[in-house]
Amino acid sequence: MPHIIAIVQGLVNKGFAYESEGDVYFRVRRFPTYGRLSKRSVDDMSPFAEEGAKEDALDFTLWKGAKPMEPSWESPWGPGRPGWHIECSAMSLNYIGETLDIHGGGQDLVFPHHENEIAQSECFTGALFVRYWLHNGMLQMGQEKMSKSLGNLLTVPEVLDRYSADAMRIFVLGSHYRSPLTYSLDALEAARRGAERLVGAARGGARVGRGRGVPGDPFRQRFMNAMDDDFNTPQALAVLFDLARDINRTRDEGQDTEEGRGTLLELSGVMGLTLEEGRPSLPAEPFIEALVHLRQDLRESKQFSLADQIRSRLTDIGVALEDTPQGTEWRYRRQ
């Protein structure tokens, strides 16, 4: 809080902010390049929907006077709390410095949040606030973004109960970070199959000594070119799948695969992929369902020993069972 108050006071002292009825506002028109990140003109902007006695409808809040039943802190302008934007500037300036190399966030934060961060930070320090901005697209459930407030949230542990970490990473990396990503079981299934292809190529039986096999440098260069193109991870993944295809081909031909496999593991590691053998593949689901129903029948006929054997065998392959009043439910255990 002392850092926030110091920045607000500094902006007031420099004439970029003013106090009004216990609130403190930033003078947007005093910052000539306001709108450069979101490519908006000040003259075309709509007023911020905020209450208070402001000099200009575009001015945004740095400090808000206390209201009943709200948390508040003492300040030179009376008790109150920080505005939404000033907190981020205070944290960045205090813990990182005046200029950040990279600042990320969702595309929904470009305006007004990040635009306001730039204005208040640069007016306070006189230095460039951020060199590179990375704004990611939203993860969507259907046509809506996935968010806690909408109640359509799917957590990472819930996905990992059913899919490997590699499959989840491939699902995310298969879309450019600036593009929206729509969650679906079909997309995760495709990612799972992709992970299995990469695992098969990297962990399959190696052949050594017959011919050069797959040279790594051409694939490494293609991979680097894709990542240099604004982190084009879909194209980089395509390089990995091309490499896996060539590794499998040369293995079938009896040629050396060591260099290709080493390159595949190296480049996959850059993307956070482990290429480790995962849990049973999802095509086994019908057989698991059959075993679960068989176990239920055995329990009903009081053949508990056989039912327990089925449960034990399923546990051994990473399948957890939970007996509920509605029946037996199963899921893959996280590995």
Secondary structure, 3 states (H helix, E strand, C coil): CHHHHHHHHHHHHCCCEEEECCEEEECHHHCCCCCCCCCCCHHHCCCCCCCCCCCCCCCEEEEEECCCCCCCECCCCCCEEECHHHHHHHHHHHHCCCCEEEEEEEHHHHHHHHHHHHHHHHHHHCCCCEEEEEEECCEEECCEECCCCCCCCCCHHHHHCCCCHHHHHHHHHCCCCCCCEECCHHHHHHHHHHHHHHHHHHHCCCCCCCCCCCCCHHHHHHHHHHHHCCCCHHHHHHHHHHHHHHHHHHHHCCCCCHHHHHHHHHHHHHCCCCCCCCCCCHHHHHHHHHHHHHHHHHHHCCCHHHHHHHHHHHHHCCEEEEEECCEEEEEECCC
